[in-house]
Amino acid sequence: MPLDQLKSLFSESGLPETQARKMINSMNHFDIARLLHQLTAYEKVLIFQYIEGDVKRQELLYETDQESRKEISDALGLRSEEHTSELQSH
């Protein structure tokens, strides 16, 4: 079900941004992390940007697969060393 919810955000009749943000943040970010590998790079980055709170974002990056982590980091111009040090400090 969570994958269907995420996919519905990007369908032609997708939700407005405010509703999409609300839906993403109502979901368990650990569940989202486990599903990212099934989405496109664009969808991964958009979901990451919609997540509110640095801790949740860091946890999502930590819990997701390496390829998704790299795609998000590259798209946003983040270095993986920054995430490692941030994750270790929490």
C-alpha positions in Angstrom: 0.0 0.0 0.0 2.7 2.6 0.8 4.3 2.1 -2.6 0.9 2.7 -4.3 0.5 5.9 -2.3 3.9 7.1 -3.3 3.3 6.3 -7.0 0.0 8.1 -6.9 1.9 11.3 -6.1 3.5 11.2 -9.5 0.6 10.1 -11.6 -0.9 12.4 -14.2 -3.6 13.3 -11.7 -1.1 13.8 -8.9 -1.9 15.6 -5.7 -1.1 19.3 -5.3 2.3 19.9 -3.6 0.8 20.8 -0.2 -1.2 17.6 -0.1 1.7 15.5 -1.3 4.0 17.0 1.4 1.3 16.2 4.0 0.9 12.6 2.8 4.7 12.0 2.7 5.1 13.3 6.2 2.2 11.2 7.5 4.0 8.1 6.3 6.7 6.2 8.2 9.9 7.5 6.7 11.6 4.1 7.4 9.0 2.5 5.2 9.6 5.1 2.5 13.4 4.4 2.7 12.7 0.7 2.0 10.7 1.6 -1.1 12.8 4.2 -2.8 14.7 1.7 -4.9 11.4 1.1 -6.8 11.0 4.8 -7.8 12.7 7.0 -10.4 15.6 9.3 -9.4 13.3 12.3 -9.8 10.7 10.8 -7.5 13.3 9.9 -4.9 14.6 13.5 -4.8 11.2 15.0 -4.7 10.2 12.7 -1.8 13.4 13.6 0.0 12.7 17.3 -0.4 9.2 16.9 0.9 10.3 15.2 4.1 10.2 17.7 7.0 13.1 17.7 9.5 16.8 17.0 9.1 16.8 14.0 11.4 14.1 12.3 9.3 16.0 13.1 6.1 19.2 11.7 7.6 17.5 8.6 8.8 15.9 8.1 5.4 19.3 8.3 3.7 20.9 6.0 6.2 18.1 3.4 5.8 17.7 3.4 2.0 19.8 1.5 -0.5 23.1 2.8 -1.7 21.9 3.6 -5.2 19.0 5.7 -4.0 21.3 7.5 -1.5 23.7 8.3 -4.3 21.0 9.5 -6.7 19.6 11.8 -4.0 23.0 13.1 -2.9 24.2 13.7 -6.5 21.0 15.5 -7.5 21.1 17.8 -4.5 24.9 18.3 -4.7 25.5 16.7 -1.3 28.7 14.8 -0.5 28.3 11.4 1.1 30.9 12.3 3.7 28.6 15.1 5.0 25.8 12.5 5.5 28.2 10.1 7.3 29.4 12.7 9.7 25.9 14.0 10.3 24.5 10.6 11.0 27.3 9.7 13.4 26.8 12.9 15.4 23.1 12.0 16.1 
